[in-house]
């Protein structure tokens, strides 16, 4: 230690425990700062040749080992007591005095030829003093009345409580100064206090022999070990629900948390759902993608094969149309996958002329007022084809257009009834998990593409995060616990 006036004070430390080179560097730095604090120093510059100590303190290196984390916290703690503190990293060749003192401290005390203050450290500076705390229970326990009655025969003053105590005492016995309960599965179960039961649950759930069992299995484990208290099952379930590891590695719940909210769109072609499907095998013109749009009311689908795309997030209506188009393409293409773009007119025509369950009509009829003539009718003429009159047909088509509002109104009623039936069936399987602003939640790791970051050991959930805004029922914006908004939430 060197003062501003040039005075030098030499001080050596001898470790009575095994310390690595990095730990020794930290111990020396901490001891030096503590000496400076003893002499009321305000501004201190630590000169060291340890790249690790200097870089971890500055934040350039990250302390990962638990021992290094503790030493770094200790160094920051003691240096924070100074008005100004800095670290000067020098080459080993310029730190010869400190190296000489370190060799002096590691030598035999009897062989020292110079007078140097030496401290013998029996334990690390990061090891805190062990504090023993005795648990003193001042509240009454659940078995006090029973134990008192068995020992002395005294009953509670309350008549109802006295009858209950006398009735329950038949199931208990005192052995070796402790209260035990008679059991159906084991001879006797030791009765535990609230404090003892809490410690037992923690040990059995996540201790050395714990395997993070569920609520009821955990209660059975405690009982099989020979312990009892009245609220075993309830306490075990409550503890498991609060276990952070059990939450993060819990199974993914596939059931929806909110009721289905059907959307009614009575005006044709007023609202469209759009999506981009692909990539497909390369078709003529380098086309690999399909831009698709579907009308919410008539279910009329438009699709255009393209070579390049810029995709945004799609919606449920377009996703449903995707399934229909992809299913038809897979069945029609067989081995000629590159001809998918040429088959799109056929796929769209089939979809437009098919009667939809929701509306009870085809998209073609809801758009033009009458059913389309399909190729099969030309090969095998039906009644309307055989008696076709072009002049009268034009007049009937115009009349049919006047009936369009009524046709669409019936389709709207049919669609509303269909969506109502679908909602009732869907909502039967919903597992309600009501959430609100301010609630703490976990998020699926798969949602952030971290679902396989650590292979089979990857947690299913991450967090906790806090809900700060509800967009629509079931959709929320999240933020970190420090108040920072979470991206992509």
C-alpha positions, 0 to 999 in steps of 0.5 A: 500500500503506497500513500500519496506522500510515497510511504510504502506499507507492506502486508502479506496474507497467508491462506490456510485454505486451498485457493486458486490463482484467481481467488488469491488475486481477489483476496489480495484486492479485497484485503488491500481495500479493507486496509485503505478503509481502516486508515480512512482513505477516500480515493484508491487505485488498485494496481494489479496484473490480474486480467480477470479481476480487472475485466470482471470488475469493469464488466468486460468479462462475465463472472460465471463460476459461483466462487467468482460471482461471490468474490466480484460482489464482495469487491464491489461491496467494499469498493463502494465505501470509497469516494473514488475507486479505480483499477490499473491493469499492469504487466506482471513485470511491473508488479514485482513487489506484490509478487515478492510478497506473495512468495514471502507469504507462501514460504515457511514463517521461520525462514523469513529474513525481513519484518513484514506484517502478515495475516493468516486467513483461515477462511475466504472473505466471501464466507459469511459468519454462520448464524444459528437461529432457533425457531421459537413457536409462540402460536398454538399448534393444531394438536395442542388440545389433543396432546393436553387431553392425553397427558392430563385429561384436561379439556377445552372450556368450549363444550363443542371443542371439548367433544371434538377433542375427546372424539379425535384423541382416540386416534392419537398416542404419545410415545417417547414424549411425541404425539403420533397418529394411528394410521391405516397404512402405517402403525404410527405417524409422527404429528408435525407442527406448521414449521416442521411440515413446511420444512418437510414439504420443501425437502421432499419436493426439491431436496436431495431425494426430491423429484418435484412430485405433484401435489397428491403424490407429494402428500403420499410420500410424506405420509409413507415416510411416517409424518402427519398433519391435518392439511397435508394434501392442501399444503402439498398442492399449494407448495407445488403450485408456487414452485417455479421449476414445476411451473417452467417445466410443466406440461403444455396446456393445449386447451384454449383459455378463452371462449370462441368469439365468432365474427359475423360479416353479413355484407358480401365482399366487405371484409377479406382474409389474406394469407401467403402459402408456400413455398411450393415446388418451382412452377413455370415463371419461377412461381413458388408462392400463392397469395390468397384472399377469401371473403368472410361472408360468401367464402369466395376465394381468390388466389394468385401464384407469384415468385416473390412475397413479403408475408405478414401474419395471416388470420384464421379465415385465410388459414381455413382456406389454406387447408382446403386448397392444400388438401386439393392440390396434394390429391390432384398433383400426385408426382407432378408437383411443379404443375400446382400453379396450372391447377389453381383455376380448377381448385378455385372453381371447385371451391367456389361451386361447392355448398358451404356448411356455414351458409348452406349455399355455394360462394358462386350463388351468394356472389351471382344469385344462381348456381353455376353450370359445372362440366358434368352437367354438359356431359350428362345434361340435367333438366335445366340444360335440356330445357335451356332458353337463352332469351328466357334465361337472361330474364330469369337471371335478372329476376334472380338478382332481385332475390339476392338480398333474401338469399344472402339474408338466409345465408347470414342466419344459417351462418350465425346458427352454424357459428353458434353451434360451433362455439358451444361445442368449442367452449365445452373443451375450454379450460378457463384461465382468466388473466388481467392487467398486472398479473404475472404469467409465463410464456411458451418458449416455443413462441420465441423459438427457444423451444429446443435451445437445450434439447430435451432439457429445455423448459416449456415456459419462461418468465415471469412477465407482467401483463400491462395491456389487454388488446382483446380477450385472450391477447395481451402485451407483456413487460419485464419485471423491471418495467421494460416492454417485451418485444413480440408479445 
